[in-house]
Amino acid sequence: AEPLLSYTIATAEPNATVAPVHNRMPVLLAAPEQWNLWLDQKAGADALAALLRPAANDLLEDIPVTRDLLKIKEPGPEVLEAMA
């Protein structure tokens, strides 16, 4: 049989940056040693479970955007500009 190609987005409790807008956030493996552990087929369940935690509060930045973003069919670089 052919392998099933799929993906999963693991979520965790939100950190202080995300909490004001949502009750969960994607797990982010920000450091190369985390990537290596996650991909290690010999890693134990406890070691992997320890990676499933909120990102550090200083890793992300919240940037307000206009609700008009939802109406843009083909957004360009202008959507990356913070609202004044």
C-alpha positions in Angstrom: 0.0 0.0 0.0 1.1 3.6 -0.6 1.9 5.6 2.5 -0.7 8.1 3.7 0.7 11.6 3.4 -0.8 13.9 6.1 0.0 16.4 8.7 -1.2 17.5 12.2 -1.1 20.8 13.9 -0.5 20.2 17.6 -1.9 22.8 19.9 -1.3 23.9 23.5 -2.6 26.4 26.0 -1.9 29.9 24.7 1.0 31.9 26.0 0.6 35.5 27.3 0.8 37.0 23.7 -1.9 34.7 22.2 -4.3 34.3 25.2 -6.1 37.7 24.6 -7.2 36.5 21.2 -7.6 32.7 21.5 -7.8 29.8 23.9 -5.1 27.7 22.3 -2.1 28.1 20.0 0.0 25.9 17.7 3.0 24.3 19.3 6.1 25.9 17.9 9.4 24.0 17.8 11.7 27.1 17.7 15.1 25.6 18.4 17.0 23.2 16.3 17.5 20.8 19.2 13.7 20.6 19.4 13.5 19.7 15.7 16.0 16.9 16.1 14.2 15.5 19.1 10.8 15.6 17.4 12.2 13.8 14.3 14.1 11.2 16.4 12.3 7.9 15.9 13.9 6.6 19.1 12.7 9.5 21.3 10.5 8.5 24.2 6.9 9.6 24.6 7.8 11.6 27.7 10.5 13.6 25.9 8.2 14.3 23.0 5.3 15.3 25.3 7.6 17.8 27.0 7.8 19.7 23.6 4.0 20.2 23.5 3.9 23.4 25.4 3.2 27.1 24.6 5.9 29.1 23.0 7.9 31.6 25.0 6.1 34.9 25.5 8.8 36.8 23.7 8.8 34.6 20.6 5.7 36.1 19.0 4.5 39.6 18.3 0.9 40.6 18.0 0.2 43.0 15.2 -3.3 44.4 14.8 -4.7 44.1 11.2 -7.8 45.5 9.6 -10.9 43.3 9.3 -10.9 44.3 5.6 -8.2 41.6 5.3 -11.0 39.1 5.2 -12.3 40.7 2.0 -9.0 40.7 0.1 -9.0 37.8 -2.4 -5.3 38.1 -3.3 -3.4 39.7 -0.4 -0.1 41.3 -1.1 2.7 42.6 1.1 0.5 45.4 2.3 -1.2 43.1 4.7 2.0 42.7 6.7 2.0 46.4 7.6 0.8 47.1 11.1 -2.3 49.3 11.5 -1.4 52.8 12.7 
